Amino acid sequence: MSFSGFDDIPQWGAPTPTGEDIVTNAIKKEKVIKEIVAAQEDLRAMLAKTKGVQTDIDKLVSGNETLQMYIDNLTMQMAKRRGQ
């Protein structure tokens, strides 16, 4: 069974690329890939900076805990001296 006029149409869903379309698409894809790679590098740099800041915060928290313990100990010693 043949349908007149439909035999010349390419398969449904099959692309009909032209030479210029293939080159243009390849250039667009390459540009997108470069943008993605650049964004990944930016994210890696931000992650490294974030980890560095987190390390600094951890050090400061530890220092604050030590200072708070020192203050608490001094306060207890002064309270004991006043009680004597």
C-alpha positions in Angstrom: 0.0 0.0 0.0 1.5 3.3 -1.1 0.4 6.8 -0.4 1.0 9.2 -3.2 3.2 12.1 -2.1 4.1 10.7 1.3 6.9 8.4 0.0 9.1 11.4 -0.6 8.9 12.7 3.0 11.7 11.6 5.3 10.9 9.3 8.2 8.9 10.7 11.0 11.2 12.3 13.6 14.3 11.9 11.4 16.3 15.1 11.2 17.0 16.6 7.9 20.3 18.3 8.6 22.0 20.6 6.2 25.7 21.3 6.2 25.3 24.7 7.8 22.9 23.4 10.5 25.4 20.7 11.6 28.3 23.2 11.8 26.1 25.8 13.6 24.8 23.2 16.0 28.3 21.9 16.7 29.5 25.5 17.4 26.6 26.1 19.7 27.2 22.9 21.6 30.9 23.6 22.0 30.0 27.1 23.3 27.6 25.6 25.8 30.2 23.0 26.9 32.8 25.8 27.4 30.3 27.7 29.5 29.5 24.7 31.6 33.2 23.9 32.2 33.8 27.6 33.2 30.9 27.5 35.6 32.2 24.2 37.1 35.6 25.9 37.6 33.9 28.9 39.3 32.0 26.5 41.6 35.2 24.7 42.5 36.8 28.0 43.4 33.9 29.0 45.5 33.8 25.7 47.2 37.5 25.9 48.1 36.9 29.4 49.5 33.9 28.2 51.5 35.9 25.4 53.0 38.6 27.9 53.9 36.1 30.2 55.6 34.5 27.2 57.4 38.0 26.3 58.8 38.5 29.8 60.0 35.1 29.8 61.7 35.8 26.5 63.4 39.1 27.9 64.8 37.2 31.0 66.1 34.5 28.9 67.7 37.2 26.8 69.4 38.9 29.9 70.6 35.7 31.3 71.9 35.0 28.1 73.8 38.4 28.2 75.4 37.9 31.9 76.4 34.5 31.1 77.8 36.0 28.3 79.9 38.7 30.6 81.1 36.2 33.3 82.1 34.0 30.7 83.9 37.0 29.5 85.8 38.1 33.0 86.8 34.5 33.8 87.9 34.4 30.7 90.1 37.8 31.5 91.6 36.7 35.0 92.4 33.5 33.8 94.0 35.5 31.3 96.1 37.8 34.1 97.3 35.0 36.4 98.2 33.3 33.5 100.1 36.4 33.0 102.4 
